[in-house]
Amino acid sequence: EAAVTQSPRSKVAVTGGKVTLSCHQTNNHDYMYWYRQDTGHGLRLIHYSYVADSTEKGDIPDGYKASRPSQENFSLILELASLSQTAVYFCASSDAAGGSAETLYFGSGTRLTVL
Amino acid sequence: AQKVTQTQTSISVVEKTTVTMDCVYETRDSSYFLFWYKQTASGEIVFLIRQDSYKKENATVGHYSLNFQKPKSSIGLIITATQIEDSAVYFCAMREGSNNNAPRFGAGTKLSVKP
């Protein structure tokens, strides 16, 4: 069973502060993703990566940076947190073996509240 | 650009009946993959079923099946003999077949199954 671990599970941050959300997977998956969930918007893609040391912008990358220092780890960085970034953040991973057909394995999510 | 639309915000059904959830998608790729995921009340997101664009036969897994209407760019999820534990939010997703891209999700449909 694929395992994707996110930390922290929840966080309260102050406006203008820096926030780092971490994601670790133990299944040798090549692809990793960060999605944001807000009521009424489903899951929106922020950044993703298909190889270590490289990241790609998703649909809503503004205000977010991503880092993939190794195959196992993928971080999402909010340099200057804003109220509008209050949301639940999900990390996911997938294998490259089947190409685009591979399904996603999700972490448990991080609930971020910016005050 | 790829896009996934779920117009049903919520559905309520009586236990043991059949429910259909709608999803339409937009893509310019001739090859793509369609997925349905389930988010439980705890927040966990799990893969349910998938349809490859080149396959004519509708996918079936357990009491989940798909109604794939390619000319209409539609992929409906059908749940037969619904159970209380099917109550959840269901997300439709699409991933284009070209290399190194990421799945996009719809806004989700909340299903409530009542006794």
Boltz contact constraints between the chains, C-beta under 6 A:
constraints:
  - contact:
      token1: [A, 33]
      token2: [B, 102]
      max_distance: 6.0
  - contact:
      token1: [A, 42]
      token2: [B, 105]
      max_distance: 6.0
  - contact:
      token1: [A, 42]
      token2: [B, 106]
      max_distance: 6.0
  - contact:
      token1: [A, 42]
      token2: [B, 107]
      max_distance: 6.0
  - contact:
      token1: [A, 42]
      token2: [B, 108]
      max_distance: 6.0
  - contact:
      token1: [A, 43]
      token2: [B, 105]
      max_distance: 6.0
  - contact:
      token1: [A, 45]
      token2: [B, 102]
      max_distance: 6.0
  - contact:
      token1: [A, 48]
      token2: [B, 102]
      max_distance: 6.0
  - contact:
      token1: [A, 50]
      token2: [B, 100]
      max_distance: 6.0
  - contact:
      token1: [A, 100]
      token2: [B, 33]
      max_distance: 6.0
  - contact:
      token1: [A, 100]
      token2: [B, 95]
      max_distance: 6.0
  - contact:
      token1: [A, 100]
      token2: [B, 97]
      max_distance: 6.0
  - contact:
      token1: [A, 101]
      token2: [B, 33]
      max_distance: 6.0
  - contact:
      token1: [A, 103]
      token2: [B, 47]
      max_distance: 6.0
  - contact:
      token1: [A, 106]
      token2: [B, 45]
      max_distance: 6.0
  - contact:
      token1: [A, 109]
      token2: [B, 43]
      max_distance: 6.0
